[in-house]
């Protein structure tokens, strides 16, 4: 299962990460979020040790969603050195997410 990022562990896990980070902002009631969820889970395993792949439940963690101005879900942010390097809003093919994350390697 992809790493669960919360308001409580965000600073520790994401802000100080020396490897690229992919964060999937989602909610249980969101149909398109459920469409990309399997891709995020697969990428968590495929990129283990090379990138941090996590999920942020926007309903349970409004602090992170507010910090990054998340207005639509799913939104996937790609961070490098703590800064947004790329973004994907809406459902998309897995290849789109993989290509965006590979570009940060």
C-alpha positions as CSV (number, residue, x, y, z in Angstrom):
1,X,0.0,0.0,0.0
2,X,1.3,3.5,-0.9
3,X,2.5,5.5,2.0
4,X,-0.2,7.4,3.8
5,X,0.8,11.0,4.2
6,X,-1.0,13.0,6.9
7,X,-0.9,16.5,8.3
8,X,1.1,14.9,11.2
9,X,3.8,13.1,9.3
10,X,4.1,15.4,6.2
11,X,7.1,17.4,7.5
12,X,9.1,14.3,8.5
13,X,8.4,12.2,5.4
14,X,8.0,14.7,2.6
15,X,9.6,18.0,3.3
16,X,13.0,16.5,4.1
17,X,12.9,13.9,1.4
18,X,16.2,13.7,-0.6
19,X,14.4,11.6,-3.3
20,X,11.6,12.7,-5.6
21,X,8.1,12.6,-4.2
22,X,4.8,11.8,-5.8
23,X,1.7,12.7,-3.8
24,X,-1.8,11.6,-4.8
25,X,-4.5,13.9,-3.3
26,X,-7.7,11.8,-3.2
27,X,-11.0,11.2,-1.3
28,X,-13.0,8.0,-0.8
29,X,-16.1,9.5,-2.5
30,X,-14.1,10.5,-5.7
31,X,-14.7,8.2,-8.7
32,X,-11.7,9.4,-10.8
33,X,-9.5,8.9,-7.6
34,X,-10.5,5.3,-7.5
35,X,-9.6,5.0,-11.2
36,X,-5.9,6.0,-10.6
37,X,-5.5,4.3,-7.2
38,X,-4.2,1.0,-8.6
39,X,-1.5,2.9,-10.6
40,X,-0.4,4.7,-7.5
41,X,-0.2,1.4,-5.6
42,X,1.9,-0.2,-8.4
43,X,4.2,2.8,-8.6
44,X,4.8,2.7,-4.8
45,X,6.3,-0.8,-5.3
46,X,8.0,0.0,-8.6
47,X,9.8,3.1,-7.4
48,X,10.6,1.9,-3.9
49,X,14.0,3.3,-2.8
50,X,14.1,5.7,-5.8
51,X,11.1,7.9,-5.1
52,X,8.5,8.3,-2.3
53,X,5.0,7.6,-3.6
54,X,2.3,8.6,-1.1
55,X,-1.4,9.3,-0.8
56,X,-3.1,12.2,0.9
57,X,-6.8,11.9,1.9
58,X,-8.0,15.5,1.5
59,X,-10.9,15.0,3.8
60,X,-8.8,13.7,6.7
61,X,-5.8,16.0,6.0
62,X,-7.0,19.5,5.0
63,X,-3.8,21.1,6.1
64,X,-1.7,19.6,3.3
65,X,-4.4,20.1,0.7
66,X,-4.7,23.8,1.7
67,X,-0.9,24.3,1.7
68,X,-0.8,23.1,-1.9
69,X,-4.0,24.8,-3.0
70,X,-5.6,21.5,-4.0
71,X,-9.0,22.5,-5.5
72,X,-9.8,19.4,-7.7
73,X,-9.1,15.7,-7.1
74,X,-7.4,13.6,-8.0
75,X,-4.4,15.9,-8.1
76,X,-1.0,14.3,-8.2
77,X,1.9,16.5,-7.3
78,X,5.5,15.7,-8.1
79,X,8.0,17.3,-5.7
80,X,11.8,17.6,-6.0
81,X,13.9,19.2,-3.2
82,X,10.6,20.1,-1.4
83,X,9.3,22.1,-4.3
84,X,6.5,21.3,-6.9
85,X,8.2,20.2,-10.1
86,X,5.1,19.0,-11.9
87,X,1.4,18.4,-11.5
88,X,-1.4,16.2,-12.9
89,X,-5.0,17.1,-12.3
90,X,-7.7,14.5,-13.1
91,X,-7.5,10.9,-14.0
92,X,-4.9,9.8,-16.5
93,X,-3.1,6.7,-17.8
94,X,-0.4,5.2,-15.6
95,X,2.2,6.0,-18.2
96,X,1.6,9.7,-17.7
97,X,2.4,9.4,-14.0
98,X,5.4,7.2,-14.6
99,X,6.8,9.6,-17.2
100,X,6.4,12.6,-14.9
101,X,8.1,10.8,-12.0
102,X,10.9,9.5,-14.2
103,X,11.6,13.0,-15.4
104,X,12.6,13.9,-11.8
105,X,15.1,11.1,-11.4
